[in-house]
Amino acid sequence: MTIKVERAYAETVREWIDPFTCPTNTVLTGRSHYGDEDAPTTYYCSFVHAVVHAAPETAL
């Protein structure tokens, strides 16, 4: 099984004013913030997929 993370959305908000929620069916996968508590914060949301690989066939 492989876990695939596909970035789907990013938004920069003023954290002290604007609450942030990822869009439906995505999860929070990152955040960046520079400066003091009044500086904006960027949030990153992604789709997360589990990819199941088929077992290799064996020769008889």
N, CA, C and O atoms as CSV, one atom per row, in Angstrom:
chain,resi,resn,atom,element,x,y,z
A,1,MET,N,N,0.853,-1.170,0.000
A,1,MET,CA,C,0.000,0.000,0.000
A,1,MET,C,C,0.900,1.235,0.000
A,1,MET,O,O,1.935,1.280,0.665
A,2,THR,N,N,0.475,2.211,-0.754
A,2,THR,CA,C,1.166,3.492,-0.802
A,2,THR,C,C,0.178,4.581,-0.408
A,2,THR,O,O,-0.973,4.576,-0.847
A,3,ILE,N,N,0.631,5.508,0.417
A,3,ILE,CA,C,-0.197,6.652,0.780
A,3,ILE,C,C,0.211,7.808,-0.127
A,3,ILE,O,O,1.381,8.187,-0.163
A,4,LYS,N,N,-0.743,8.365,-0.854
A,4,LYS,CA,C,-0.478,9.469,-1.770
A,4,LYS,C,C,-1.135,10.734,-1.221
A,4,LYS,O,O,-2.330,10.747,-0.925
A,5,VAL,N,N,-0.344,11.790,-1.091
A,5,VAL,CA,C,-0.846,13.082,-0.616
A,5,VAL,C,C,-0.798,14.050,-1.792
A,5,VAL,O,O,0.264,14.298,-2.361
A,6,GLU,N,N,-1.946,14.586,-2.146
A,6,GLU,CA,C,-2.072,15.477,-3.303
A,6,GLU,C,C,-2.588,16.832,-2.831
A,6,GLU,O,O,-3.748,16.967,-2.441
A,7,ARG,N,N,-1.708,17.835,-2.873
A,7,ARG,CA,C,-2.116,19.163,-2.402
A,7,ARG,C,C,-3.267,19.680,-3.261
A,7,ARG,O,O,-3.210,19.647,-4.491
A,8,ALA,N,N,-4.302,20.154,-2.594
A,8,ALA,CA,C,-5.507,20.565,-3.299
A,8,ALA,C,C,-5.844,22.037,-3.094
A,8,ALA,O,O,-6.552,22.630,-3.908
A,9,TYR,N,N,-5.338,22.637,-2.002
A,9,TYR,CA,C,-5.812,23.975,-1.665
A,9,TYR,C,C,-4.822,24.647,-0.718
A,9,TYR,O,O,-4.234,23.994,0.144
A,10,ALA,N,N,-4.647,25.919,-0.881
A,10,ALA,CA,C,-3.853,26.724,0.053
A,10,ALA,C,C,-4.533,28.076,0.205
A,10,ALA,O,O,-5.091,28.623,-0.746
A,11,GLU,N,N,-4.474,28.595,1.414
A,11,GLU,CA,C,-5.070,29.909,1.665
A,11,GLU,C,C,-4.275,30.624,2.742
A,11,GLU,O,O,-3.871,30.022,3.737
A,12,THR,N,N,-4.057,31.911,2.533
A,12,THR,CA,C,-3.383,32.734,3.527
A,12,THR,C,C,-4.433,33.582,4.231
A,12,THR,O,O,-5.223,34.276,3.591
A,13,VAL,N,N,-4.429,33.513,5.563
A,13,VAL,CA,C,-5.435,34.235,6.349
A,13,VAL,C,C,-4.761,34.995,7.484
A,13,VAL,O,O,-3.633,34.698,7.877
A,14,ARG,N,N,-5.476,35.972,7.991
A,14,ARG,CA,C,-5.052,36.665,9.210
A,14,ARG,C,C,-5.586,35.836,10.366
A,14,ARG,O,O,-6.772,35.895,10.689
A,15,GLU,N,N,-4.720,35.077,10.977
A,15,GLU,CA,C,-5.133,34.064,11.951
A,15,GLU,C,C,-5.922,34.642,13.117
A,15,GLU,O,O,-6.818,33.984,13.646
A,16,TRP,N,N,-5.602,35.852,13.516
A,16,TRP,CA,C,-6.286,36.434,14.675
A,16,TRP,C,C,-7.693,36.911,14.345
A,16,TRP,O,O,-8.466,37.230,15.249
A,17,ILE,N,N,-8.038,36.965,13.047
A,17,ILE,CA,C,-9.367,37.435,12.649
A,17,ILE,C,C,-10.166,36.336,11.938
A,17,ILE,O,O,-11.348,36.137,12.222
A,18,ASP,N,N,-9.512,35.625,11.011
A,18,ASP,CA,C,-10.202,34.682,10.130
A,18,ASP,C,C,-9.948,33.234,10.540
A,18,ASP,O,O,-8.833,32.741,10.372
A,19,PRO,N,N,-10.949,32.547,11.070
A,19,PRO,CA,C,-10.748,31.121,11.350
A,19,PRO,C,C,-10.581,30.362,10.033
A,19,PRO,O,O,-11.094,30.797,9.002
A,20,PHE,N,N,-9.877,29.245,10.057
A,20,PHE,CA,C,-9.637,28.503,8.830
A,20,PHE,C,C,-10.107,27.065,8.974
A,20,PHE,O,O,-9.873,26.420,9.996
A,21,THR,N,N,-10.774,26.569,7.935
A,21,THR,CA,C,-11.191,25.175,7.839
A,21,THR,C,C,-10.877,24.685,6.435
A,21,THR,O,O,-11.160,25.372,5.454
A,22,CYS,N,N,-10.294,23.502,6.339
A,22,CYS,CA,C,-10.023,22.930,5.015
A,22,CYS,C,C,-11.340,22.610,4.319
A,22,CYS,O,O,-12.341,22.340,4.983
A,23,PRO,N,N,-11.347,22.638,2.979
A,23,PRO,CA,C,-12.551,22.259,2.246
A,23,PRO,C,C,-12.945,20.798,2.513
A,23,PRO,O,O,-12.127,20.003,2.974
A,24,THR,N,N,-14.175,20.465,2.224
A,24,THR,CA,C,-14.694,19.116,2.407
A,24,THR,C,C,-13.813,18.090,1.703
A,24,THR,O,O,-13.337,18.324,0.592
A,25,ASN,N,N,-13.604,16.963,2.353
A,25,ASN,CA,C,-12.837,15.823,1.838
A,25,ASN,C,C,-11.344,16.096,1.698
A,25,ASN,O,O,-10.654,15.368,0.985
A,26,THR,N,N,-10.830,17.132,2.367
A,26,THR,CA,C,-9.393,17.368,2.414
A,26,THR,C,C,-8.966,17.434,3.873
A,26,THR,O,O,-9.793,17.629,4.763
A,27,VAL,N,N,-7.663,17.271,4.111
A,27,VAL,CA,C,-7.132,17.348,5.471
A,27,VAL,C,C,-6.006,18.371,5.510
A,27,VAL,O,O,-5.353,18.629,4.499
A,28,LEU,N,N,-5.786,18.948,6.680
A,28,LEU,CA,C,-4.722,19.917,6.864
A,28,LEU,C,C,-3.385,19.187,6.832
A,28,LEU,O,O,-3.149,18.289,7.640
A,29,THR,N,N,-2.503,19.569,5.898
A,29,THR,CA,C,-1.213,18.891,5.759
A,29,THR,C,C,-0.032,19.839,5.932
A,29,THR,O,O,1.116,19.397,5.874
A,30,GLY,N,N,-0.278,21.113,6.141
A,30,GLY,CA,C,0.839,22.018,6.352
A,30,GLY,C,C,0.387,23.403,6.747
A,30,GLY,O,O,-0.768,23.791,6.573
A,31,ARG,N,N,1.352,24.138,7.290
A,31,ARG,CA,C,1.074,25.502,7.721
A,31,ARG,C,C,2.393,26.251,7.699
A,31,ARG,O,O,3.424,25.704,8.090
A,32,SER,N,N,2.372,27.495,7.248
A,32,SER,CA,C,3.579,28.319,7.331
A,32,SER,C,C,3.206,29.677,7.895
A,32,SER,O,O,2.133,30.216,7.626
A,33,HIS,N,N,4.124,30.213,8.685
A,33,HIS,CA,C,3.871,31.482,9.356
A,33,HIS,C,C,5.211,32.152,9.602
A,33,HIS,O,O,6.130,31.536,10.141
A,34,TYR,N,N,5.320,33.397,9.212
A,34,TYR,CA,C,6.540,34.171,9.447
A,34,TYR,C,C,6.147,35.456,10.144
A,34,TYR,O,O,5.120,36.054,9.824
A,35,GLY,N,N,6.943,35.874,11.076
A,35,GLY,CA,C,6.655,37.122,11.771
A,35,GLY,C,C,6.027,36.887,13.129
A,35,GLY,O,O,6.088,35.785,13.675
A,36,ASP,N,N,5.431,37.920,13.662
A,36,ASP,CA,C,4.823,37.831,14.986
A,36,ASP,C,C,3.392,37.302,14.896
A,36,ASP,O,O,2.957,36.841,13.841
A,37,GLU,N,N,2.677,37.372,15.996
A,37,GLU,CA,C,1.314,36.831,16.031
A,37,GLU,C,C,0.340,37.587,15.142
A,37,GLU,O,O,-0.760,37.096,14.887
A,38,ASP,N,N,0.712,38.766,14.664
A,38,ASP,CA,C,-0.165,39.530,13.787
A,38,ASP,C,C,0.090,39.270,12.304
A,38,ASP,O,O,-0.641,39.785,11.458
A,39,ALA,N,N,1.101,38.487,11.978
A,39,ALA,CA,C,1.422,38.194,10.576
A,39,ALA,C,C,0.467,37.122,10.038
A,39,ALA,O,O,-0.059,36.320,10.810
A,40,PRO,N,N,0.241,37.104,8.726
A,40,PRO,CA,C,-0.662,36.104,8.142
A,40,PRO,C,C,-0.072,34.697,8.192
A,40,PRO,O,O,1.144,34.517,8.253
A,41,THR,N,N,-0.958,33.712,8.164
A,41,THR,CA,C,-0.590,32.300,8.182
A,41,THR,C,C,-1.151,31.644,6.924
A,41,THR,O,O,-2.292,31.903,6.542
A,42,THR,N,N,-0.355,30.800,6.285
A,42,THR,CA,C,-0.813,30.053,5.118
A,42,THR,C,C,-1.073,28.607,5.531
A,42,THR,O,O,-0.229,27.966,6.158
A,43,TYR,N,N,-2.239,28.110,5.174
A,43,TYR,CA,C,-2.622,26.727,5.461
A,43,TYR,C,C,-2.675,25.940,4.156
A,43,TYR,O,O,-3.081,26.467,3.120
A,44,TYR,N,N,-2.264,24.680,4.213
A,44,TYR,CA,C,-2.250,23.801,3.041
A,44,TYR,C,C,-3.138,22.594,3.323
A,44,TYR,O,O,-2.996,21.934,4.353
A,45,CYS,N,N,-4.050,22.314,2.402
A,45,CYS,CA,C,-4.970,21.190,2.538
A,45,CYS,C,C,-4.749,20.227,1.375
A,45,CYS,O,O,-4.458,20.648,0.255
A,46,SER,N,N,-4.890,18.940,1.650
A,46,SER,CA,C,-4.615,17.931,0.623
A,46,SER,C,C,-5.645,16.815,0.655
A,46,SER,O,O,-6.308,16.565,1.661
A,47,PHE,N,N,-5.750,16.150,-0.497
A,47,PHE,CA,C,-6.456,14.875,-0.558
A,47,PHE,C,C,-5.452,13.807,-0.143
A,47,PHE,O,O,-4.278,13.893,-0.505
A,48,VAL,N,N,-5.885,12.816,0.599
A,48,VAL,CA,C,-5.018,11.703,0.987
A,48,VAL,C,C,-5.651,10.433,0.447
A,48,VAL,O,O,-6.806,10.129,0.743
A,49,HIS,N,N,-4.878,9.686,-0.355
A,49,HIS,CA,C,-5.371,8.468,-0.988
A,49,HIS,C,C,-4.521,7.291,-0.546
A,49,HIS,O,O,-3.301,7.411,-0.433
A,50,ALA,N,N,-5.150,6.165,-0.297
A,50,ALA,CA,C,-4.430,4.917,-0.064
A,50,ALA,C,C,-4.507,4.117,-1.365
A,50,ALA,O,O,-5.595,3.787,-1.838
A,51,VAL,N,N,-3.353,3.813,-1.930
A,51,VAL,CA,C,-3.284,3.060,-3.176
A,51,VAL,C,C,-2.849,1.646,-2.833
A,51,VAL,O,O,-1.745,1.425,-2.337
A,52,VAL,N,N,-3.727,0.697,-3.103
A,52,VAL,CA,C,-3.431,-0.703,-2.804
A,52,VAL,C,C,-2.856,-1.347,-4.056
A,52,VAL,O,O,-3.448,-1.272,-5.133
A,53,HIS,N,N,-1.704,-1.978,-3.908
A,53,HIS,CA,C,-1.031,-2.622,-5.028
A,53,HIS,C,C,-1.403,-4.099,-5.070
A,53,HIS,O,O,-1.438,-4.766,-4.036
A,54,ALA,N,N,-1.677,-4.599,-6.254
A,54,ALA,CA,C,-2.020,-6.007,-6.410
A,54,ALA,C,C,-0.790,-6.861,-6.148
A,54,ALA,O,O,0.336,-6.472,-6.455
A,55,ALA,N,N,-1.028,-8.023,-5.579
A,55,ALA,CA,C,0.071,-8.958,-5.323
A,55,ALA,C,C,0.589,-9.479,-6.674
A,55,ALA,O,O,-0.202,-9.720,-7.585
A,56,PRO,N,N,1.900,-9.651,-6.804
A,56,PRO,CA,C,2.430,-10.167,-8.071
A,56,PRO,C,C,1.975,-11.601,-8.307
A,56,PRO,O,O,1.869,-12.393,-7.370
A,57,GLU,N,N,1.707,-11.926,-9.573
A,57,GLU,CA,C,1.300,-13.292,-9.907
A,57,GLU,C,C,2.513,-14.202,-9.829
A,57,GLU,O,O,3.635,-13.803,-10.143
A,58,THR,N,N,2.269,-15.410,-9.410
A,58,THR,CA,C,3.381,-16.383,-9.349
A,58,THR,C,C,3.279,-17.365,-10.500
A,58,THR,O,O,2.183,-17.777,-10.879
A,59,ALA,N,N,4.408,-17.733,-11.048
A,59,ALA,CA,C,4.428,-18.688,-12.170
A,59,ALA,C,C,4.273,-20.106,-11.629
A,59,ALA,O,O,4.814,-20.441,-10.574
A,60,LEU,N,N,3.544,-20.919,-12.348
A,60,LEU,CA,C,3.352,-22.316,-11.927
A,60,LEU,C,C,4.260,-23.217,-12.714
A,60,LEU,O,O,4.253,-24.431,-12.510
